[in-house]
C-alpha cells in the first residue's frame, strides 16, 4: 500500500469521525458484538494462522490470544454504556448556580501498531478498547506474522467498512508512511528502538501516544520461597510462546542459598512440562524468523548451559535453556532475551538486589517469589516497574479489571478494561452555567464588599 492510499484511508476515517458516526453508544456496542461473533466464527482459522506463524498449539492460542480477546470484547460490551456516560462532579460555591461534568469523548482517528509475538491478541485488544471509546481505527499488524495478519484482515473487512476500521499490511515502508500522517492517537506495541521512532514522529503533530514496550523483567526468588512452586510457575511463564513474551521472566535473580535447589527444580519442571526432548513436542512453538533465531542463539554461552541448549535450525526451534553462573556482564544480560533462555543470577543481599534492579532500565514486569509479606512489600514498593506478581508470573495482564502497561523505558500508558477505554478517551471538563442568576462580584469595578464575598466563597 502506497502513501497516497494510506492518506486516503486516514482522510475517509476522519470524515467518518467528524460526521459523528461513531459517537452513538449503540453503534459502538453493535460493532463490538459483530467483532465478537466474527472472532468466534473464524476461531479455527485463527488457530491455524498462529500455528503457522509461531508454532502455537490450539490450547496456547486460545488461552493466550483468542480467549483473552473474547474476554475483553465481552467486558467492553457489558460496560461501555456506563463508561460513556457524562460524570457530574461537585461545583464550587463560587460558580453558583451551575452544573460541572466530565464528558468522555473519543480522540478521533487512531493508529494501532501491533507486534508479531502475540499478533492476534495485541491487535484486537486495543482495537476493542478504541472502538468502545468511539474512535475510528487504522490497524497496522506486523509483517513478521503474515498468516495472522491475513485472518485479521479478513475479520476486519467482514465486520467494518474501511472508513471505520481499516487494516494496512506491509513492512517498514508502510510504517513510515503511516507515521507521516496526522493521527489523533497512536497506540504502539513493540521494541524500544521502534517505540522511540514512533514517539519522534508523533511529536511532529503533538499526537499523544501509548507505548507498550519491554525490557529485562527480573524474577526474584527469595530464600523463604516455595521452591517447587516457584520453579513450576517460572518454567510456565518463561517458555510460553518460546519465551517470546514481553512480560516473560527475563532472568532469575535469587538468593545463593537456594540457587542449586531452584535450578534442580527448574530442570525437573522443563522435563515435566515439555518432555525429555522438547524439540519433539508438537505443542512447543518456534522462533518467529531466522534473524531472531540467530540473535537468541548468539546469547547462549555453552559453558554456562546446565539444561537445554539444543536447536533445530530447520524448524527455528531452541530448546528451553537454563544458564547458571551468569553475571550482569554476560552477553545474555545486555539485552532483553525474548526467547527460551533463562539466566540464573545470584545476589549478595536482598537490599543489594533491589539496588541493582533500580540501577537498570525500568522493566515491564517484576516477579517476586517469597513467603514473607514484608519482603514482598519492600521490593514492590521500592522498585520501579510496569506491573507484576507475587508468587506467580505473567497473570497480572490477564484481567480487564487492572490496567496493563509499562513504566519509563518499558513504555507509557496502559490499557485493558476501563483503563483501555480511558486510554482512547479525552475527558472534556465542562461547566453548564445557568442564566437565571449572575453574581456581580467577578465584574469590574471591584468593590470592597465583593472582595469580602470572593474571599468567603474561595476559602
C-alpha positions in Angstrom: 0.0 0.0 0.0 1.5 3.4 -1.0 1.5 6.7 0.7 -1.5 8.1 -1.3 -3.6 5.0 -0.5 -2.8 5.4 3.2 -3.6 9.1 3.2 -6.9 8.4 1.6 -7.8 5.9 4.3 -7.0 8.4 7.0 -9.0 11.2 5.3 -12.0 8.9 4.9 -11.8 7.9 8.6 -11.5 11.5 9.7 -14.6 12.4 7.6 -16.5 9.5 9.2 -15.5 10.5 12.7 -16.3 14.2 12.1 -19.7 13.2 10.8 -20.4 11.8 14.3 -21.0 8.2 13.0 -19.1 6.6 15.9 -20.4 8.7 18.7 -23.6 6.8 19.3 -23.0 4.2 22.0 -25.5 1.8 20.3 -23.2 1.9 17.2 -20.2 1.0 19.3 -21.9 -1.9 21.1 -23.1 -3.3 17.8 -19.6 -3.1 16.4 -18.2 -4.9 19.4 -20.8 -7.6 19.2 -20.2 -8.1 15.5 -16.5 -8.4 16.1 -17.0 -10.9 18.9 -19.2 -13.1 16.7 -16.7 -12.9 13.8 -13.8 -13.9 16.1 -15.9 -16.9 17.2 -16.7 -17.7 13.6 -13.1 -17.8 12.5 -11.6 -19.3 15.6 -10.2 -22.4 13.7 -8.6 -20.2 11.1 -7.0 -18.0 13.8 -5.6 -21.1 15.5 -4.2 -22.3 12.1 -2.6 -18.9 11.4 -0.9 -18.8 14.9 0.4 -22.3 14.3 2.0 -21.3 11.0 3.5 -18.1 12.3 4.7 -19.1 15.8 4.1 -22.9 16.1 1.5 -22.3 18.9 -0.7 -25.1 19.9 -4.5 -24.6 19.9 -4.6 -24.7 23.7 -2.0 -22.0 24.0 -3.6 -19.9 21.2 -6.9 -19.9 22.9 -5.5 -19.3 26.4 -3.2 -16.5 25.4 -4.8 -14.9 22.4 -8.3 -15.8 21.3 -9.8 -16.3 24.7 -8.4 -13.1 26.0 -9.7 -11.1 23.0 -13.2 -12.6 23.6 -12.9 -11.7 27.3 -12.0 -8.1 26.5 -14.8 -7.7 23.9 -17.3 -9.2 26.4 -16.1 -6.8 29.1 -16.5 -3.8 26.8 -19.9 -4.8 25.6 -21.1 -5.1 29.2 -19.5 -1.8 30.5 -19.2 0.6 27.6 -22.6 2.3 28.2 -21.6 3.1 31.8 -18.1 4.3 30.8 -19.5 6.6 28.0 -21.9 8.5 30.4 -21.2 12.0 31.5 -20.0 12.2 35.1 -21.3 15.0 37.2 -18.8 16.4 39.7 -19.1 18.9 42.6 -19.3 22.6 41.7 -17.7 25.1 44.0 -19.9 27.7 45.6 -18.1 30.5 43.6 -19.6 29.1 40.4 -23.2 29.1 41.7 -25.5 28.2 40.0 -24.1 25.7 37.5 -23.5 22.0 36.8 -20.0 20.7 36.3 -19.3 17.5 34.5 -16.8 15.4 32.6 -17.8 14.3 29.1 -16.0 11.2 27.7 -15.1 12.0 24.1 -13.2 9.8 21.6 -9.9 11.2 20.3 -10.8 10.6 16.6 -8.7 8.7 14.2 -6.5 6.2 16.0 -3.4 4.2 14.8 -2.8 0.8 16.4 0.6 -0.7 15.5 0.9 -4.3 16.8 3.8 -6.8 17.1 4.4 -10.3 15.9 4.7 -12.3 19.2 1.0 -12.2 20.1 -0.2 -10.9 16.8 -3.9 -11.6 17.3 -4.3 -10.5 20.9 -2.2 -7.4 20.7 -4.1 -6.2 17.6 -7.6 -7.0 18.7 -7.4 -5.9 22.4 -6.5 -2.3 21.7 -9.0 -2.3 18.8 -11.8 -3.3 21.2 -10.9 -0.5 23.6 -10.6 2.1 20.8 -14.0 1.1 19.3 -15.6 1.2 22.7 -14.3 4.7 23.2 -15.9 5.8 19.9 -12.8 6.2 17.6 -12.2 5.1 14.0 -9.1 2.9 13.8 -6.3 2.1 11.4 -4.6 -1.2 12.3 -1.0 -2.0 11.3 -0.1 -5.6 12.2 3.4 -6.9 12.0 4.9 -8.1 8.7 6.6 -10.9 10.6 3.3 -12.8 11.3 1.7 -12.8 7.8 -0.7 -15.6 8.3 -2.3 -14.0 11.4 -2.3 -10.6 9.6 -4.3 -12.3 6.8 -7.0 -13.6 9.1 -7.1 -10.3 11.0 -7.7 -8.5 7.7 -10.4 -11.0 6.7 -12.2 -10.4 10.0 -12.0 -6.7 9.9 -13.2 -6.4 6.3 -16.1 -8.6 7.1 -17.1 -6.6 10.2 -16.4 -3.0 9.2 -16.2 -0.5 6.4 -12.7 0.9 5.9 -13.8 4.4 6.9 -14.5 2.9 10.4 -11.7 0.3 10.8 -9.1 -0.5 8.2 -6.0 -2.8 8.0 -2.8 -1.6 6.4 -0.4 -4.5 5.6 3.3 -4.4 4.7 6.6 -3.6 6.4 8.8 -0.7 7.1 7.8 1.4 4.1 4.1 1.2 5.1 5.1 2.0 8.8 7.0 5.1 7.6 4.0 6.3 5.5 1.6 5.8 8.4 3.8 7.7 10.8 3.8 10.7 8.4 0.1 11.0 8.8 -1.7 13.1 11.4 -3.5 10.7 13.8 -5.3 11.8 16.9 -3.8 9.0 18.9 -1.1 6.3 18.4 -1.0 3.0 20.2 2.2 1.1 19.7 3.3 -2.3 21.0 6.9 -3.4 20.1 10.5 -2.8 20.7 12.1 0.2 22.5 14.0 1.2 19.4 10.9 1.4 17.2 8.9 3.0 20.1 11.4 5.9 20.0 10.8 6.4 16.3 7.0 6.3 16.8 7.3 8.9 19.6 9.6 11.1 17.5 7.1 11.1 14.6 4.1 11.6 16.9 5.8 14.7 18.3 5.6 16.3 14.8 1.8 16.6 15.3 1.9 16.6 19.1 0.0 13.4 18.9 -0.5 11.6 22.3 0.9 8.0 22.4 0.7 4.8 24.4 3.9 2.8 24.1 3.8 -0.9 25.2 7.5 -1.9 25.1 9.5 -4.5 27.0 12.7 -4.8 29.0 14.6 -7.2 31.2 11.9 -8.3 33.7 13.5 -9.8 36.8 12.1 -12.8 38.6 13.4 -12.6 42.2 13.4 -15.8 44.2 13.9 -15.1 47.9 15.1 -17.8 50.4 11.7 -18.2 52.0 10.0 -19.0 48.7 8.3 -22.3 47.9 11.0 -23.6 45.5 8.9 -26.3 43.8 6.0 -24.0 43.1 8.3 -21.2 42.0 10.1 -23.4 39.5 6.8 -24.7 38.1 5.4 -21.2 37.5 8.7 -19.8 36.3 9.0 -22.5 33.7 5.4 -21.9 32.5 5.9 -18.2 32.1 9.4 -18.2 30.7 8.9 -20.8 28.0 5.4 -19.8 27.0 5.5 -18.9 23.3 9.1 -19.9 23.3 10.0 -17.0 25.6 8.7 -14.5 23.0 6.5 -12.7 25.6 7.1 -9.1 26.6 6.3 -9.9 30.3 8.2 -13.3 30.5 10.7 -13.5 33.3 13.9 -12.4 31.6 16.2 -13.7 34.3 16.0 -15.3 37.7 17.7 -13.3 40.5 17.9 -15.5 43.5 19.4 -16.0 47.0 22.6 -18.1 46.6 21.5 -20.4 49.5 18.6 -21.8 47.4 20.1 -21.5 43.9 21.1 -25.1 43.5 17.7 -26.4 44.7 15.9 -23.9 42.4 18.0 -24.9 39.3 17.3 -28.6 40.0 13.6 -28.0 40.2 13.5 -25.8 37.1 15.2 -28.7 35.2 12.7 -31.1 36.5 9.8 -28.8 35.5 11.1 -28.4 32.0 11.1 -32.1 31.5 7.7 -32.5 33.2 6.1 -29.7 31.1 7.9 -30.2 27.8 9.1 -33.8 27.9 12.6 -35.3 27.6 13.1 -33.8 24.2 11.1 -30.6 23.9 12.1 -30.1 20.3 9.9 -33.2 19.5 7.0 -31.8 21.5 4.3 -30.9 19.0 2.9 -28.3 21.3 6.3 -26.5 21.6 6.5 -23.5 19.3 9.2 -21.8 17.3 11.1 -18.6 16.9 9.4 -16.1 14.6 12.2 -15.9 12.0 15.9 -16.6 11.2 17.0 -13.2 12.3 15.7 -13.6 15.9 16.7 -17.3 15.9 20.3 -16.2 15.2 20.2 -13.4 17.8 18.9 -15.6 20.6 21.3 -18.4 19.7 24.2 -16.0 20.0 23.3 -15.2 23.6 23.8 -18.8 24.7 27.1 -19.5 26.4 27.7 -23.3 26.0 30.0 -23.2 29.1 27.2 -22.0 31.3 24.3 -24.1 29.9 23.0 -26.6 32.6 19.8 -27.5 30.7 18.8 -27.5 27.1 20.9 -25.6 24.6 20.0 -27.8 21.6 18.5 -26.3 18.5 16.7 -27.3 15.3 17.7 -24.7 12.7 15.4 -26.0 10.1 12.4 -25.6 12.3 13.7 -22.4 14.0 13.5 -24.0 17.4 15.6 -23.6 20.5 15.0 -26.0 23.4 14.1 -24.5 26.8 17.6 -23.5 28.1 18.9 -22.7 31.5 22.3 -20.9 32.1 23.8 -20.9 35.5 26.7 -18.9 36.9 25.6 -15.9 34.9 26.8 -12.3 35.8 25.4 -9.0 34.7 28.5 -8.6 32.4 27.5 -11.6 30.2 26.1 -11.0 26.8 22.7 -12.6 27.8 22.3 -9.8 30.3 22.9 -6.9 28.0 19.5 -7.0 26.2 16.0 -8.4 26.5 16.3 -12.1 25.6 12.8 -12.5 24.1 13.5 -16.3 23.7 13.6 -19.6 25.6 16.9 -18.9 27.5 16.8 -18.4 31.3 19.9 -17.0 33.0 20.3 -17.6 36.7 22.0 -14.8 38.6 22.5 -14.6 42.4 22.6 -11.6 44.7 24.7 -10.9 47.8 21.8 -9.5 49.8 18.2 -8.6 49.2 18.9 -4.9 49.6 21.7 -5.1 47.0 19.3 -6.9 44.6 16.8 -4.1 44.9 19.6 -1.5 44.3 20.8 -3.4 41.2 17.3 -3.7 39.7 16.8 0.1 40.3 20.2 0.8 38.6 18.9 -0.7 35.4 16.2 0.4 32.9 12.7 0.1 34.4 11.3 -3.3 33.4 7.9 -4.0 32.1 7.3 -6.6 34.8 8.8 -7.7 38.1 8.1 -11.0 39.9 8.9 -11.9 43.5 8.7 -15.4 45.0 8.6 -15.2 48.8 6.6 -16.4 51.8 7.5 -13.2 53.7 4.9 -10.4 53.3 7.4 -7.7 54.4 9.9 -8.8 51.7 7.2 -8.7 49.0 6.1 -5.3 50.2 9.7 -4.0 50.2 10.5 -4.9 46.7 7.2 -3.9 45.1 7.4 -0.5 46.9 11.0 0.3 46.2 11.5 -0.9 42.6 10.1 0.8 39.6 8.3 -1.5 37.1 5.2 -1.7 35.0 3.3 -4.4 36.8 3.9 -7.9 38.2 3.1 -10.7 40.5 3.9 -12.1 44.0 4.4 -15.8 43.8 3.5 -16.1 40.2 4.3 -14.7 36.7 2.6 -13.2 33.7 -1.0 -13.5 35.0 -1.3 -9.8 36.0 -2.1 -8.9 32.4 -5.0 -11.4 32.1 -7.7 -9.3 33.8 -9.8 -6.5 32.4 -10.1 -5.0 35.9 -6.5 -3.7 36.0 -4.6 -1.6 33.6 -1.6 -3.2 31.9 1.3 -1.1 30.7 4.9 -0.1 31.1 6.9 2.5 33.1 9.9 4.5 32.0 11.9 2.6 29.4 9.3 -0.1 29.3 6.6 2.2 28.0 3.9 4.7 28.9 0.2 4.4 29.4 -1.9 1.4 30.0 -5.0 -0.5 28.7 -7.5 -3.3 29.4 -11.0 -2.7 30.6 -11.7 0.7 32.0 -8.1 1.7 31.6 -8.3 0.8 27.9 -11.4 2.9 27.5 -9.7 5.8 29.2 -6.6 5.5 27.0 -8.6 6.2 23.9 -10.8 8.8 25.5 -10.4 12.5 26.2 -12.4 13.7 29.2 -13.8 17.2 28.5 -14.3 19.3 31.6 -17.5 21.3 31.1 -19.4 23.8 33.3 -23.0 24.4 32.4 -23.8 27.8 33.9 -27.4 28.8 34.5 -28.7 32.1 33.2 -31.3 32.9 35.8 -28.7 34.4 38.2 -25.5 36.3 37.5 -23.4 37.2 40.6 -21.8 40.6 40.1 -18.6 40.0 42.2 -16.4 38.9 39.2 -17.0 42.0 37.2 -15.3 45.4 37.4 -15.4 47.8 39.0 -14.4 45.7 42.1 -15.9 46.8 45.4 -14.8 46.0 48.9 -18.0 44.1 49.7 -17.3 42.0 46.6 -13.8 41.3 47.8 -15.1 40.0 51.1 -17.6 37.8 49.3 -15.0 36.4 47.0 -12.8 35.5 50.0 -15.7 33.9 51.6 -16.6 31.7 48.6 -13.0 30.7 47.8 -11.9 29.6 51.3 
